[in-house]
Amino acid sequence: SSHFGLSCCAAIFCALTPPPLQLAAAGLTHKGVMGAACCRHHGARDPELEAMLKKPPVELPKPKRPNSARCRSCFVVCGSAVLLYLGTLSLAIAISLFMPPPDDCAVEDFMLRPTPERFPLEVATGENIANFRWPVGEVNLTGVWWPRHMGKNPPSSGNAEVSLPFPPFDTAALVTFAGGERILDDGSSNLAEYPAILRLQYSAPKTFAYRDTYSFWAKWAFDGVARQISGGGKEEETEPAATFGFMNATEARIDMVGHLVKKNEDEWFHPADERTGSAYTLTRVVDKSGTPNSKWPEFLKFMGSANLRVWGVDDSCRRLCELTALSLWVPPSTSCKICQQLC
């Protein structure tokens, strides 16, 4: 009875379906093949259909399965590496708990919110600039300063000034003139004798502050390697430094930057030129007592969520060691203690 029912269905199928659809049905299902065969008995012959019926059934390719052994090996290797890292980190933290705290670290990070009680840089007071050999009364460089980049066309209104991201690898977020050395000084009693030239070492502890980003990590690592190659920075002449030459009380020139003009008591302005490609204002943000002034909120806005990172101990080995450890997410206190022992 099933054969009879199938034949009837096939007859109806052949009567109502054109040959192309019969061909499609024949290639899709076993019942379609039988129905097409019945169509042949009912006079609906088609050469293309008959050729299709004579072909052996086509087997669909099986989907490729992933190489389970290879995936398993990759998982084992990656998992082992993570476990080794976590185990080493835990061991280093545990060992550092029994080490005495160092007096100072080679790399120090400071949060800016709220304002740190102990300011990360040495604040210039006048007495600590060039060993009392600086005309503070005429060229007041006390406090802490912000090299504030303004772009190529800075607006004339001070309230409309917008700080742009400073170029990576070459510009600090903050600078202090404390510890600067006056060069070409004849030792006369007249401190206001010009030109008055002040030299700041880039690697001097607590002199320049940067953002704690990987671009500055790369810059510091490069500087540290360069110091090691040049003899560890033992000779002062090998130290990279910035030179500020003041022609008088209102004009100055910085090497690698250019001309500066005094704008007011807290700002020195550098116009955009072909050499730098950007104007900027050297702005005082902290006064000589260590208290932030009215420009401090704008500096915080510029820094965003970044912290300040400064050089601490003047030791090339410890600086490179702590920078590497911090890049591997080792806690600062642990990296400071471990690197002190390793170096």
N, C-alpha and C positions, 0 to 999 in steps of 0.2 A: 504493500500500500504506500509505503514511503517513496518507492521508485515511481509509482504512478503519480503521486502528488508532486514529486520533483519534476516529472515530465510535463505535467499541466502547467506548473509555474514557469517552466522553461518555455513552453509554447506561448504563454501570455507575454513573457519577457521578450521573446523574439518578435512577436507581433507589434509590440508597442515601442521597442527600443531600436534606434538606428544602429547600423554596423559599428561605427566608431565607439559607441558606448558599450556595445557587446564586447569589443576588443579590450576595452579598459577593464570591464568586469572579469573577463577571462584571465587577465594578468594579475588580478588582485586576490581573488579567493578561489578556494577549491570548488565551491558551489557555482561560482561564475564560470569555471571551466566546464563543469557539467552542464550548466545552462547553455553555454555556447555550443557544446556538443549536441544538445537537444535541438538547438536552433539549426544545426546542420541537417538534422533529420527532418525538420519542418520546412526545408527549402530555402533558408536564409543563408546561402553560401557566400563566403567572402574569402578570396585567396589569402589576403593578409591575415585574416583570423585563423585560417587553417594552418598557415605557416607558424603562427604563434602557438597553436595547439601542439605541433610536432616538436617544439623546442622543449628541452628538459627544464624542470622548475629551477628558477634562479634562487640561490641561497644568499641572503643578505649578509654582509660582513659583520662579524662580531665586534662590538665596541672594544677599543684597546683599554686595558686596565693599566693604571699607573704601576710603575715598578715599585712594588711594596718594599723590597729589600733596600733599594736606594733611598726611599723616603725614611725608612727606619734608621738607616745609617746617618742620614742628615740630622734626624731628630736626636739621635744619641750624641753626635758631636756637638750640636748647638746646646743641648741640655747640659752636657759635661762642662762646656765653656762657661755657661752661666753659673753653674754650681761652683766651679773653681774660682770664678771672680767673687761670688758672694762669700765663699769660704775664706779666701784671702783677705777680703775687706773686713770680715768679722774678726779674723785673727789679728789684723793690724789694729783695729779699734780696741780689742781686748788688751793687747800688749801696751798700747798707748795709755791705758788707764793707770798703769803702774809706773809711768814715767813722770818725772817732775815737770811742771809747766815751765816753758822757756820764758826768758825775760821779754823777748820780742820775736816776732815771726818775720820771715823774709817777704811774704806776701800777705797783705791784710785787706780784708773786705769790710766795708762799713755801710750800714743801712742809713738812708737819708731821711726816713720818716719813722719816728719823729727826729728832729735835729739831734745828732749825736752829742752827748755830754762832753766827750773828749773828741775834739775835731781831728779828723784823720791826718791832716797836714799840719806842719809846724807853721803857726801863724807869724807873719813878719811883724815885728814890733818897732823896728827902727834900729834898736840896739843890735839885733842879730842879722842885719844886712851889712855885708862887707866889713864885719868887725868894727862897727862904729865909723866906718870910713865912707859913709854915703850921705849926700845932702838931702835928708828927709824933709827939711823945711821947704825946699824948692821942688824936688821930685819925690812926692810921697808915694812910695810903693808898699806901704804897710798893708796888713791884712792878707786876704786870699783873693785871687783874680780868676775870672772866667773868660777864656778866649771864645768870644761869642760870634759865630759865623752868621753873616747877614745875606749872603747871596750876591749876585752881580749888581743888582739895582736895589739897594736898601732904601726903605721909605725914610723921608726926612723927619717924620714925627717919631719921637722916642717911644710913645705909647703903642705905635703900630708896628714896632720892630718884631720880627718873628725869627726865632733861632732855627737854623737849618741843621740837619745832621752833619756833624763834622766829618771830614774825610778820614777814612780808616787808616791805621798804621802810622799817622804822622802828627796828630794833634791831641793834646790832653784836654780833659774836661775842666780841670782846675790846676792852678799853678800858684806857688808862693815864692817870694823872693828871699825868704829867710835862708841863710846859709850861702847866698850868692857871694861871689868873689869879685872885688873890683880889680880890674887889670889896667896896666899902664898908669898906675898911681904913683906919683912922685913923692908921696908922703907929706905934702905941704899941709899947713894948718887950714888952708882954704878948701873946704870940702866941695864947694860949688864950682870948682874949676872944671871947665868942659874942654873936650868931650869926656863925659863920665861913662865908663863902659862897665857893665855888670855881666858876669858869666855864671850861668846855671847849668849844672850837670844833670842830664836827663835821668841818670841812674841813681842820683843822690837820694837817700832815704827821706820819705815824707816831703818831697818837693813837687812832684807832679802826680796828679790823680787821673785815673782813666775809668771808663765804664767796664764792668766785668763781662765782656763779650769774648767770643772765640777769636774775633779778628785781632783784638788787643792781646789775647793770649799768644797768638802767632807772632805778633810784633815783639812781645817781651821775650818769647823763646828765641827768636832770631837775635835780638840784642844780647841775650845771655850767652848764646853760642859764640857770637862775635867777640864778646869780652873774654871768653875762655881761650879762643884762638889767639887773641892779641896779648895774652898773658894774664888773664883774670882780672883785668882792670886795675892792676896794682900801680901802674904808672898813670899819673893824672893826665898826661898828654894824650893817652889813648882813649880817654873818656869822651863820648859824644856830648856836646853841650850846646846850649842856646846862648847867643850873645846879644845883649841889649845895649845899644850905643846911643846915649842921649847927647844931642848936639847942644841943647840948652834946656830950659825948664819946660818947654812946650813942644819940642820936636825930638823924635827918636827914630832909630832904625834897628830892625831885628833881622839877623841873618836868616836867609831862606824865606823871609816874609816880605819885608820891605819897609816903607815909610809909615811912621805913626805920628799923629797929631793929637795933642791934648784937647779933648772935648769939654770936659769939666773935671772936677776933683776926683771923680770915681770912674772916668772913662777915657780911654785913648782909642782913637779911630784910625783904621787902616782902609783907604779906599780900594776898590777893586782895580786890578791891573792885569796885564797879560801874564805876569809871572805867577800870581796866585789864583787868578780867576774868580776871586770872591772877596768881598769886603767883610771886615769883622771889627768888632769893638772889644777891646780888652777891658772888661768890666769888673769892678770890685764888688764882691758879694758878701764878704765877711770883713769887719773892721779889725783894727789891731788888738782889740780886747777879746776877739774870738766870737763876737756876736754877729749873726747874719743881719744884713741890712735890707732895704726895701726891694732889692733885685733878687733876693734869695728865692721867693716863691716862683719867679720866672725860671730860675735855674732848675728848681725841682720839676717844673712842668716839662722842661727840655729833657731832663734825665729819664722821665717816665718811671718804669718799674726797675730800672737798672740800679745796681749798687756801685759805690766807689771802690776802686781797687788801687792800692798804693804799694810802693816798695817799702819794705821794712828794713831788715838787716842787710847791710851791703856785703852780701856773700853770693857769688855767682852760682855756686853749686846748690846752695839751699834754695835760691830763687827758681832755678830750673826744676829742681826736685819738687818743690811745692806747687809750681804751676802745672806740672805733669799730673801730680796727685789730684789737684783740684779738677782738672779736666776729666778725670776718671771718677768724679763724684765722691772722692774721699772727703770726709768732714774736715774743715779747716784746722781744728785743734789737733786731729790725728796726724794730718800731713805735716803740720808744724813740728810736732814732737818727733815723728819718725825721721823726717829729713834732717833734723838737728843731729840725730844719732848717726845717720848715714854719711853726713858730710863732715 
